[in-house]
Structure formats: structure tokens, C-alpha cells
Amino acid sequence: MRKVIGIGETVLDIIFKNGKPTEAVPGGSTFNGIVSLGRAGVNVTFLSETGDDRVGEHVRQFLKDNNVDTSGINVCMESKSPISLAFLDSDNNADYVFYRDTNINHADFVYPDINADDIVVFGSFYAVNPAMRNQVLGLLELARSRGAIIYYDVNFRPAHRNDVMKITPNLIENLEYADIVRGSRDDFNEIYHKDTAERVYRADTSFYCKRLVYTDGAQPVTVLSDGGFKKEYPVEHIHTVSTIGAGDNFNAGLVYGLIKYGVTRADIERGLDESTWDKLIECAMEFAADCCKDIFNYISKDFGESLKTRNRVAQ
């Protein structure tokens, strides 16, 4: 059975609406997608770290409750787990304030067994952070040597715009490792000061990775790939309760599609046809839309159960 291995941070998101806290949920960029995949019946493992406090205990138990293998999570003794405050605006988009313990000693991870066509998911500032580079790079090298598919979500927030020059070598290295890159208009505008999919692809990503999935909120999703392939996919208008996990669940849905439709790394390297991209983006949008219908950062448990019933994940 194919596995999905995610690596990234864990945080406790305290969500505010109209100036008042409305919910507190475990989160993190890759974390959110991994939880959704666990709810959908995919074999998932998460590599991360938490503090040895009540928040960390809650986060680890939450992962277990959602069918995620936590054997790769380090508990950092005498450290506090990260917390974020997420303030939803009138359109239910979030602005964040992060609180982190700066005294954490980052230990090496114990990597799981990785086989050909397993999928490794990574992204956000965690993926380019010099403090975590050895851990991330070790996983990417192992994944590539074993023939796994590597999915990279750029997810670069404005809070780190002053770090662009510092992290650029790590960013380029991540693009080189990736088989599929996903990024938003905001991500690439922060990093490259470019605001169209074609400009980003031609000038900044295609040399390193031939497959770019470019998202832009409620605007169409653009896919640019091998052989000059380009297609735009309209985004269905839905009533949103929160967009906090939308991008993370878009990633989860696309990864789910790779497994559901039996897409291998060899298939990706040969170049995916239009029909396959159509199916993958449909899955991605379905996951993202379900996440946005509630205050939580992941697909609902009911939606996950429905996926198990009507779409048996390929073994």
C-alpha cells in the first residue's frame, strides 16, 4: 500500500472572528493536509516535533485519532509547543500572529521506510528554514533515492519577506527535488514579484521542475507542465466559513488523486495528459471546498468516510 509522508511544523491555531476566539485547533501547513489524508483512509506518516507540554500532547493525540502514524514526531523536552493566532476578516481569510519557543534544540528525525511511488509532501517556511535544513534535506535525499514522488508547496508568507535572499538557495534546491510544485499568486509575488502563472513558470520554476500548479484564491487554477501543456480550471464559488486550510487541503486532494488514479513517478516524468490533470485538480478542489465549509483546518470526518465508500484508494 502506497504511503504519504509529510514533514512540517505543528502549531495550535487559536481562531478569532470579530475580535473573539471561536475555536482552537491543531494545525500547520503540511499537518493539515496529512490529517485530511488520514481521514480519507490514506496510509500517512508525519515527521515533526512538539514541546513536552499539554499543547504538544494534545497535538500528538489528535494525529493518532485521525489515523496518522506519529512515530516520527520528536518531543522536545523542556520546550513549549508553537501557537498561532489566526484572525479571520470579513471574507474569512486569515491574518496570523505566531508565538514560538526559540530555545528548541532540533533533533534528527527517524525516517520511515520509503518505497517507489510513495509520496513525500513538504512546504512553507519550514521547508526553507536553515534551522531545519538538515532534517528536510535528509528526507528529500532518501525519497529521491527510493523513487518516491516529491510534492512541494511553496506557501511563503509575507511575514518572511525579509528572509527571501537568505532562503533562496534552499528554495531552488527544493524546486530541483520536486516532481510537482504548487504555489499561490501571493507566494510568488512575495518571492519573485511576479503575479502571473506563465511569468513565474517561464522565468523561475520550469528550469528546476517542469510541473507547476498555480492557485489564486477564487480565481482559476492554472497548470503548466511538460510539452507546453497549459490549462486553467475555474474555481466553484462556495460559501466559506474559513479559508485557513484551503491551500493545504488542495495539496491533500491532489496527492489523494495521485494515489486514487495510480499515478507513478514514471508517469509524471513522461508527462501527464490532460485527462489525468483534470482528475487530479478535481480531487484537489473537492478537498479544498470541503475544508472551507467549516472552521476547522481539514476535511470533515463525514467527507473522509464518504471518500472511503465511493472511491477506494488504490492499493
Buried (B, 14 or more C-beta within 10 A) or exposed (E): EBBBBBBBBBBBBBBBBEEEEEBBBBBBBBBBBBBBBBBBBBBBBBBBBBBBBEBBBBBBEBBEEBBBBBEBBBBBEEBBBBBBBBBBEEEBBBEBEBEBBEEBEBEEBEBBEBEEBBBBBBBBBBBBBEEBBEBBBBBBEBBBEBBBBBBBBBBBBEEBEEBBEEBEEBBBBBBBBBBBBBBBBBBBBBBBEBEBBBEBBBEBBBEBBBBBBBBBEEEEBBBBBEEEBEBEBEBEEEEBBBBBBBBBBBBBBBBBBBBBBEBBBEBBEEEBEEEBBBBBBBBBBBBBBBBBBBBBBBBBEEBBEBBEEEBEBEE
